[in-house]
Amino acid sequence: MGLIRAVGMMSGTSLDGVDIALIETDGHAIRQFGPTGYRPYTDAERAVLRQALAEAVALTDRTSRLGILAQAEALVTRTHAETAEKFIADNAIDPRDIAVVGFHGQTVLHRPRERLTVQIGDAAALARRLGIRVAADFRADDVAAGGQGAPLVPVYHCALVAALEAQAPVAVLNLGGVANVTYCDGDAAPVACDTGPGNALIDDFLCARTGQAYDDGGAMAARGTVHRDFVARVLENPFFDLPPPKSLDRNAFAHANLSLPEMPVPDGCATLAFLTAAAVARVVPHLPRAPARWIVAGGGARNRTLMKFLAEQLSPATVETADGVGWAGDALEAQAFAHLAARTLERLPITFPTTTGVPRPMPGGFVADP
């Protein structure tokens, strides 16, 4: 495949909004970064998505769209279409120059042990509205083959790390609703897994207690005291002793919030931020070598208290943000789905035995024509 322009869009488990980005790629190396953008969800839209997450717990058929799920799927499709249309207009992009749009959709259920993963969003409707090919449903083939279906971004992370020419090994940590890591060590196959809670527990706790969507800059957590006995109890979960690959549903640790003792809001935010950092540190013994450098992306990279906890837990390795190394940290996953869309066009592998546990390197997704 020659060099193409691909757009990627991502709505993550934090439910904050839709990220969008354009890159130029041949499906292997990233030749050029294009513009990026973001459309936040309104409170009303976020409420619909939260309700969809709650109702999706009962799903046994990944194609079912009963109840609120049909409304949520229409919302996801519409908001992504609006995001793409505004992005194209704002950046004076000719839609005919875009070869493909990578559309992750919104994950509402992820149970790989049951070979069940559900991402809502109508790729065919999006392709018709935009007049551009859309690649979507990237996780399904991997899960059907016995893989974890997550994380999907390691092949992109390693392409970025290769361009840095950094001393190996390097770990790229994405702090979304769930946290995941990619271990990159030269030409060796990437190793990847979810590490545990990311921002989801903090966001849900703060929303329930104050109505705020997130802890802006980690300011609330900075005023709190960590309840380490609570963190130690959560870390007794067998998940943290499992080697990669492994993955989590966004609500896998929701019980932690339910069992959180009554404490001041700052203490709750500090405790849950420390839990996220401590869970990341628990993965280090399971990696081939301890990374010398950690590069942190995703919304959690803006939580300064969480970043401080990570630096403490991962020492003596260095911990820095994706923006600090010249990457577009907030748009990294959107860029990744542009890259995955390009690979999907050519049926190149997007998941690997060392990233999802799939039996062999596998392509994934399907392409909807306009």
N, C-alpha and C positions, 0 to 999 in steps of 0.2 A: 504494500500500500504506500502511495506517495504521501506527501505532507497534506494534511487536511485541517480545516478549522472546525472545532467541535465545541459545543456549549454543554455545560453540565449544570444540573440543578439538584439541590439537596434540602430536604426538610428532615431534620434529625430528631432524635428522641427527646431533646430538650423542648421541642414544640415552640421555639421562639420565632421562627419564620422561615422563609425560603432564601437560600444562598444561590447565587448564579455566577458563572464564570465562563470565559472563553479561553481556549488554548489552541496552539498549533502543535500537532503531534503526528508522528507516523505510526502510532500505536506502541512504539518502543521508547524513544527518547522524546522529551519535551523540547520543542524547538523554540517556542516563544510563548510568553504569557500575555494574554489579552486583558481587557477590562473585567472588573468584577462588580457585583451588585448585591443588594439585599432588600427583601420585602418583609417587614415584620407582620406577624399575625395580629389581628385585633383581639381584644379580650373575648369577644363573642366567638370568633373563629377558633381560638384556643380552647374555649369551653366545649365546642363541638368535638374537637379532636380528643380532648380528655375523656369525654363521654364515649367516644368510639373505642378508645383504649380499654375502658372499663367493660364495655359490652363485648369486645372481641375476645375476652377471656373464655367465653363459652364456645368459640368457634371450633368446629372439627373439619370444616370444608373451606379451603382457602379461597374458593370462588364465591362464597356466600356474601351477600351484601344486605342482609336483613336489617330492619330498624335504622338506627342512627348511622350505620356503616354506609348505607347508600348516600345519605346526606353528606357524610364526611368525604366520601370518594369524589362527589361532585365538587365539594369545596376545594379539595386538594388539586383537582384538575383545573378548576377555574383560577385559583391563586397562582399556580405555576404558569398557566397561559398568560395571565396578566403580568407576571414577573418577566417572562420572556419577551413579551411584546414591548414593554416599557424599556427593557434593557437594550433591545435591538434599536428602538427609536432613539433613546438617549445617546447611544454610541454610534449612531449613523451607520449601522451595519446593514449591508444588503443581505436579506435572508437567503438569497440564492448562493451566497458564499459560505453558508453554514452546511456542512455535509451531514451532520447528525446532532441531535439533542439527546443527552443522557438524562433520563428521568427516573430517579430512584423511587419517587412516590413517598408515602408515609407508612413506616412499619407500625402496625397495630398489634401484631402478635408474632413471637419468634420462639418456637419450641422445636429445635432441631432433633431432639431425641424422639419426638413423635413424627419427624419428617414433615413438619408443618411450619411454614413461614408465610406471613400475610403482609403485603404492601399494597395499600389502596392508592388508586389513581388510574385514570383511563388513558393509556398511552395512545390508542387509536384516535380518540377524540382530540387529544392534544396535537397529534400529528396533523389531523385535518384542519384544526383551527390555525396552527402556525404555518402550514404548508411546507413543513420540513420533516424529514425522517426522524423518528424517535426510537431510541433504544431503551428498553425497560425490563423490569422483572429479573434483575440480575442474580437474585439469591436462589430462585426456585430449583434450577437444575442441580446446583450443588447440594442442596438439602435432600432432594429426591435421590441423589446418589449416595447419601449417607454422610455428607459433610455437615459442618456447623452452619454454613451459609454466611458466616461472618468471622472476622472482618473482611470487607471487600477491597479496602484501599491499599493493602501492602504493595501490590505491583506498582502503584503510583508513588508511594512513599520511597520505594527503592530507586525509582527513576530519578526522583528529586535528590536523594542522597548521593547517587552516582555522580550527579552534576556538581556536587559540593567538593568532591575529591577530598573528603575528610578522612581522618584517621579512623579506621574501623576498630571495633563495631560501634554503630550508632543506633540508638533506639528512637523511633518517632512515636510520640504519645499523643493520641487524640482524646481530648476531654470533652466529649459530648454528654448526652444523658447517661450513656454507658461509656466507660473508658476502654480504649483498646490500644495495643502497642504493636509496632512492627520493628523487628530486629533485623538490621541490614549489616552484612559482613562481606563486603566485596562481591565476588561472583557466586558466593554460596546462596542456596535457596533462602528466601526470606522466611523468618519464623514469626508468627503473629497469633494474637489471641485477645479476647476481652480480659481485662484485669479485674473488673469489678465495677462498683458504682462510679459514675462520673459526677455530673451536675444534677442528675435526676432527684436524688434524695434531698439535696440541699434545696433545690427549687420547690419540690413538693412540700417540704417542711415549712419553708418560708411562706409559700402560698396559703397553706392551711392556717398558719398562725397569724399572718399579717395581711395577706392578700397581695403581697409583692410577688412578682414573677421570678425574681432571682436576686442574689446578693451582689449588688453592683460593686465591682472591684474588690469584693471580699471584705467590705467595710464592716459589715455586721459581725462576721467571723473574727475580725481583728480585735473586737472588743470582748470576745468570749473566752471561756476557759474550756479546754478539751477534757472530756470525761473519758479517760483512757480505759477504764474498766469496761465501759460500754463497747468501745472499739475492739477490745480484746475478745469480748463475747461474740461479736459479729464475725471476727476473723477466724473463729473456730469452725465456720462453715466449711464443709469438705471441698467446695469449689476452689478455695485458695490453695489447696494442696495438689490440685490437678495440673499436669504439665500442659503446655500448648499442644494442639489447638483446642480452644474452648470458647464458648460464647454464652451470652446472657440475653434474656428478655429484659426490656426496660424496667419491668416491675418485679424482677427476680428477687430484689432485696427490699421490696416495699414493706415487708414485715419489720425491717429494722426501724423504720419511722414509727410503726405502730407500737413497737416495744421501747421506743425512746422515752426515758423517764421524763417526768415533768421537770423542765429546766428553763431558765431564761432563754429568749430567742437567740441572743448572741452566743450563748453556750452551745445551743443546738447546731447553729451554723458552723461554729468552730469544730465541734465534735465530728460532724458529718464531712467537713472538708479534710480533717485529719484522717478519717476513715478512708476516703478516696486515695490520699497519698500513701497511707500504710498498705492499702490493697495493691497499689502499683509496685511498691517495694517487695511485696511477697512473690512477684513473678520473677524477680532477678535470679534466684537460684535455679529456676527452671529453664533459663536461657543457656545457649551453648557457652557463652562467656559473658561476664558482667560488662554492660556497655560502658564505654568511656565518656559518652556524651548522650544526653537526652534532649530532644527537640520537641517542644510541647505546642500543640495546635488545638483548635476548638475553643468554644466559649470559656472553658475553664482556665485557659491561659490568661484571661483578663482578671481572674480572681487572685489578687496578689497574696492573700493569706494562704490559699491553696498552693501557689507556687513556692511560697516560703516553706511550707510543710514538705513539699516534694524535694526541695533542695536539701532539707535536713535528712529525709528518709533515704535519699539516693546517693548521698555523699559516700565516697569522694568524687563520683562522677559529676560532670558539669550539667547544669539544667538551664536551658535557655528557651525563649519563645521562637516559634516559627517566623514571626515578623522580624525577630532579631537576626536571623540568618538570611533575610531577604526574601522569604516566602510570604505569600498572602495568607496569613494564618486563618483568618475568618472564612476564606473562600477555598481552603484546601480540599474539603470534601466535594464541593461543587466541581473544582478542577479535576478531582479524581474520577468523578462520574462522566466528565467529558472524555477523559482518557479511556475509561472502561467502555464507553460507547464506541470510540474509535476501534478498540480491540474487538468489540462485538461485531462490528461490520465485517471484520476479517476472520471471525471465529477463532481468534487467538485466546489462549487460556487467560482467565481472570482469577481463578482460585487454584490452590495447590495443596498437596498433602500436608505441607508444613504450615499452612495458614488456616485452613478450615478442616483438615482431616479427610478431605475427599480422597478417594482411592487413587486418582491420577490427576495431573493438571487438566483443568476443564474450562472450556469456554462457557459462556452463560448469556442469559438474556435473549430477547427477541427484538426484531426491528419492525416497527409499524410504519407503513408508507402513508404519505398524505393523501 
